[in-house]
């Protein structure tokens, strides 16, 4: 059973949000993702989707996008992104779909790994970090700990951490997100949020303080799923 990741699908079945305004590479991007998904993912595999899933602002608008993902092969574990305004009660979401699992203050199992995570937020930086940013930052760190604690209490020692936002600032300075990941001994971290060649270097990639970090925004991956395990 393989483990894949791809973030920032930005689906828009029910809303007028064409992604090709961000460049020709986004033209029919969902079809590129779908083709690679069908050619590689088996029903027994798992795919991690770390946020910015649908442009819908409520469940009615997002439902067709979620059903589109559900129809694809494999199990899927989804995380909230900053544009996922449709995200509602976590219990209701997890009761609605057969192959979609929604991650929030909890964890899900993949073989002998626990999949943990939270949306995250911008990290302290020299450009802009307001009191409101600080409030959300600490709240998201707390949510990450809740997710990791739930996995640790269940006996998991190998953990994949999902974030939507990059875990550091643009200078790749340590943050509470990276410190928590190190404290809990996570096996790897994936995140998305960054789009366009001018932004990719803002996120830490490769081995950082002993932990592998992977940027999995779909345009960074050229709309192909990345195999983690």
Secondary structure as UniProt FT lines:
FT   STRAND          3..5
FT   HELIX           19..22
FT   HELIX           24..26
FT   TURN            27..28
FT   HELIX           29..40
FT   TURN            43..44
FT   STRAND          46..50
FT   HELIX           59..70
FT   STRAND          75..79
FT   TURN            82..83
FT   TURN            85..86
FT   HELIX           90..96
FT   STRAND          100..103
FT   STRAND          108..110
FT   TURN            111..112
FT   STRAND          113..118
FT   HELIX           131..153
FT   TURN            154..155
FT   STRAND          158..163
FT   TURN            170..171
FT   HELIX           176..183
FT   TURN            184..185
FT   STRAND          188..191
FT   HELIX           197..200
FT   TURN            201..202
FT   STRAND          206..208
FT   TURN            209..210
FT   STRAND          211..215
FT   TURN            218..223
FT   STRAND          226..227
//
